[in-house]
Amino acid sequence: MKIVHIISGLGVGGAETLLLNLVSESRTAGGTHVVISLSGIDKMADRLRAAGAEVRFLGMRSGVPNPLLLIRLARWIVEARPDVVQTWMYHADIFGGVAVLLARLMFRLSRQRHRFVLVWGIHRTEVPTAKVGRVLNTLARMGAATSNRLPDSVICCANASFRTHVEYGYERTKMRVIHNGFDVRKFVPDATARTALLNELGLPPGSILIGIVGRSNPAKDYDNFLRAAAMLHQRVPECHFVMVGKDVDTNNKTLTRTMNELGLSGVCHLLGARNDLHRIMPAFDMLCLSSRTEGLPTVVGEAMACSVPCVVTDVGDTGQLVGDTGLVVPPRDPVSLSDALEQMATLSLEQRKTLGRLARERIVESFSITVCWQQYRDMYATLLRAKGVTR
């Protein structure tokens, strides 16, 4: 099966990570992939190439789309002769959808009988309002208006995404939920990781390491996390807070000012962006997710795969992901978050290990990238059969 993926850019994020994992997982099943980035953002490009994908960059810039680039994108689709065009997120859904229309026209004009399917991808829970971003809001409205006739199917990464987008006007009969899958071979428990991170941070063995992973962005609600951490620090002073993500470093003046105001400067450790999360994650005694909004958060699944229990806010399908292996609290409620972190921190080591073991079992059984790819592959095959395609 040949799949052309169209994505806004190849930065480091949840959708991009899922794409990489799907490409890697499908190699043994004979899947071939062409990844087309609309922009020039290329941080994931080398990793995708190493996983076996061909990677191309269209070079679109923000603003009004260049029609010539849309024609080039359509020609690339025709050259690839795919079985499936899979788009990722609103920009790619709309621009890729238009390019698919052009590509199908090109096939007809050249009298080539080549049929393929178009599948959109939605990877956020809330539909973006104009306040969030006018361009995103416009693209979402265009998606809702054309979802009944342009794509063959629309994949949502979470049930919450499905509900909000159907309510917004997306065609219910086209929508399908496939939860993100996680790499359970890369993210594994590591008994040596905790000691290594304690040594790196210069902390005593009795410290309790609470990790949080995510870029500095209002959606991740670091203010919620820090206020919860300040309350917890008063009650369980051996807790240390390890913060990882883009712009989560000492150059972030807003973050460091809040830490200092809350008396956390000595117990918060800002590691910034890291490319070795699979080595850091197993060191945590627990992972915290303090977000205001998520679909199905990658970092939570990866932590669970490392046998790390999680304390999370009830956003998107996060609660469904965690199940009874961790604690779930309302978003934007630092008191509840602090209480849940304290509950987890005051468990015995064996109790936390038990929760961690159950967390990994849950990911392996229901949320692994193997399970995810099987669901994508089966859906593609069903759509192709419906078009009478047997190749």
N, C-alpha and C positions, 0 to 999 in steps of 0.2 A: 504494500500500500504506500503510495507516494502522497505526502502531505506538504502543502505550501502554507507556512505560517506567516501571517502579517501582523506586526506588532508596532506600537507607537515608537518604542526605543528599547535599547538593550542595557538599561541601567540595572541596578541590583534591587529587586523587589519581589513580592510574593508571586505575581503572575510570571515574571521572568524566570524565577527559580523553578516554578512548576513546569514551564516550557522546557527548560534544561533537563529536568528529571524525566519528563515524558520522552524526550529524544533519546536519552541514555537508556531508559528502560526498554524502548521498542526496538533497539538494535538487534537483539537476539531473535525478534519475531519478524525480521525482514522489513521493518519500516524504514523508509527513506524520507528525509526532511530537507526542505529549503526554507530558511528563515529570512524574511524580508523585514528590515527595520525601516519604518517611515522616516525616522530622523537619523542623525549621525551618532547618537549615543551608543557606545560600543563596549561598555565594561564587561558584558557577558559574552562577547563575540568569540573570543579565543576558547572559552570553555565549551561553547556550543560546537565550534569546529572540532575540538578534541573529542566531543561526544559523537561526531560523525555527520553533523549537519553542514550543508552549504549555507553560507551567510552572505546576504547582500544588503546594501544600504541605498535607500532611495534618495536620501538627502533633502527631504522636505523641511522647510522652515516654518516657524509660526506665522500665522496670518492667513491670507486667502490662498487656498491650494493652487498650485501651478498645474493647469490642465495637461501640460506636456509630461509632467511626472506621473499623472494618473494614466496616461497612455503608455508610458514606459512600464508602469506596474502591470498593466493589462498584458503587455507583450511578454513580460517575464512569466506571467501565469501561463500564457499560451505556450511559451518555450518549455516550461516545466511539465506540461500535460499531466496535471495532478489528478488524483482520485478525490482529494479533499482540499479545500481552502479553509483553513481555520484562522479566524481573526481573534485578536486579543485586545479587549477594552474598546471604549467608545470610538476613539479616533480611527482605529483600524477597522472596526465594524462598519463604519460609514464609508471611509475612503476605500477600504478593501471591497465593500459591497458594490460600490460604483465601478471599481476596476474589474470585478467579476462580470458585471453586465457587459462591459466593453470587451472582455476576453471572450465571452460567449458569442458576442456579435462577430468578433474576429474569426472564431472557429466556423461560424455559419457562412461568412463571406468567402472563406477559403475552402468551403465544402468539406471541412473535416468533421467527422461525426465523433466528437469527443464529449462525453458527459462527465460531470463531476458535481460534487455537492459543496455548498457554502455553509459553514457553521460559525456563528458569532460566539463571542465569549464575554461574559459580564463578571467582573471581579471586584465589585464593591457592593455594599449593602444599600445605603441610601442613594436614591437618585439625586444627582447634583443639582442644587438650586442655582439660580442666577447669582446669588450672594456668594456661593462657593466658587463659581466660575462661569462666566457667560458662555464661553466656548463649549465647555463640558455640558452645560445645560442645553444648549442648542443641539449638540450632537445626540444627547439622550432623547430629546423631543423628536429628532429625525429618526432615531432608532425605533421609538414607539410607533411612529407613523408608518414606517415601512416594514416592521417586523412580521407582518402577516403575509408579505409577498416576496421580500428580498432574500432572507436566509432560509435554508432548509430546516435549520434547527438553531436554538439559542441555548448555550450551556451557561448555567449559573453555578458559582462555586459554593453557594450556600442556600438553604431553604429561605433564609431571611431575604437574600437577594431576589429570589424567585417571587416572593410575596410583594415586595415593594415595587418591583418592575412590572408585574402584572397589574397592580393597582394603578400604576402610572400610565398604562395603556399598551404595554407589550403584549403580543399575541400569546395567550395562555397555551394554546395547543402546540405552539412551536417550542415552548420552554422546557428545559430539562435540568435537573440538579445533578451535578457530578462533583462531589467534594474533592478538594485538593488532596493529592497523595504525597507522602513523605518518604524520603530515602532512608530506609531502616538499615541499610548496609553501611552508609556513611555515618549516620547519627546513631551511635551505640553507647552503652554504658562504658565507663572507663574508670576503674578504681584508682588510678594514679592522678587523674585530672585535678581533683580537689587539692591535694597536697601541692601540686605544681602551681596552681593559681594562688594559693595561700602564700607560697614562697615568693611568687612574682610580686604580690601586693605587700609583702612584709607583715603578714597578719599571723596571730597565734593560732594553734590548732583548734582551739575551742570556739573560734568565730563561726557564725552562721552566715552563709553566703546567699543573699537574695539577689537573683539576677533579673534584669529587665533588658530587653533587646528591641530596638526600634529607632528609626530616624527621629530627629528633633522636628516634630510636627504637631500642631494642635490636636490632630486626630488621635495621637498616641497618648496625649494628656499626661505629660510628665509632671505637671503641677499637681495633679491628683496623686500621682505616685509619691512625690516628695513630701506632700502634706501627710500622707499615710505613713511614710517612713519616719517623719519627725515624731509622730505620736508613738510609733512602735519603738523607736530608739529610747524613749523615756522609760518604757516598760521592760524591754529586752535589749540592754545595751550591747550585748555581744553580736548583735546583727550588723552586718556590713552590706552595703548596697552597690552591686556591680552593674554599671550602666554602659551598654554597648550600642553603638549605632552611628549613622552619619550625622555629623555636627554635635554629637554628644561627647564633647570634650571641653577642655578648659578654655578654649577660645569662644565658647558659647556664653556670652556675658549674662544673658537672661537666666540661663540655667544655673550658672555659678552664683549669681546674686540671690536667687531663691534659696539655694542650698545654704549660703552663708546666713541669710535672714532666719532660716529655720534651725540653725545650729547643726548642720549636717556635714560641714566641710571635712571633718575628720573621718567620717564613716561612709562617704560616697566616693566611689572609685570610677572615674570616667575614662573608658577605654577607647572611645571613638569608634570609627568604622573598623571592622576586623574581617579578614577573609578566612579565619580559622575557627568559626563558630562551632564546628563539630568537635573541636578540642576544648573549647571553653564551656560549652553547655553542660557536659557531664560533671563539671566542678561545682555547679550550683546545688545548694540544699533545696532550693525551690526556685521556680520562675514566676515572676509577676507580670501580668498583662493589665495595664491600667487604661486601656483605650476607650475613647468615646464611640468609635465605630470600627467595625471589622467585617469581613466576610467570613472566611475561615483562616485564622491567623497562622502563617507558616511557622513562626517562632515557637508557638505553643506545641504544634505537632512535632517539631524537631526536638524540643525539650523532653516531651513525653517519650519519644523514641530513645532518648538517652537515659530513661528511667528517672526523670526529674519530675516530681509532683508540681502542680501549677495552681496558683491563685489568680483568678481572672475576673474581668468584668463581663457581665452578661450582654454581650454585643454580637450581632450576627449569629453564627452557629457555634460560637466558642463554647457555650455551655454544653451543647450536644457533643462536641469534640472531647471535652474533658470528662464528661459523664460523672461517675462517682469516684474518680481517681484523684480529684482535687477539690477546690472550693471556688464557688461562683458567687459574685456580689454585684449589686447594681453599679452602673457606670456613674461617674461624677459624684462619688460618695466616699471621700477619704476616710471617714470614720469606719464605715463597713469594711473598706479595704484593709485598713490597719488592723481591725479585729480579726479578719480572716488570716492575715499574715502572721499575727500573733498566735492564732490557733495552730497554724502549720509549724511555726518556729518552736512551739513548746511541746510538740510531739516528740516522742523518743526517736532516736536514730533508726531503730528497727521499724517503728511505725511509718516513718517517712520512706524507708526503703521498700516496705510493702506496697505503699501507694505508688511509688516509682515503678516497681515491677509490674503492677496492674496497668499503669499508664502505658508502658511499652507494649504489653500484650494487646491492649486496645488498639494501638496504632498499627501493629503488625497485622492484626486480624481484620480491621475494618478501614484503615486509612493509609495503607502503604501505597507507594507509587505503583507497585505491581497491580493492586486492586484498581487503582485509578486508571491506569493505561488499559486494562481489560475493559473497563466501562466505556472509555473513549473509543476503543477499537470496535467493540460490539455495536455502539451507536452509529459509527461511520458505516459499518457493514450493513446495518439495517437501512440506513438512508440510501446507500448505493443500490441495494436490492429493490427498494421502492422506485428507483429510477430505471430499473431494468438493466443495471450495470453488473456484469458478472466477473469482470477481471479482478 
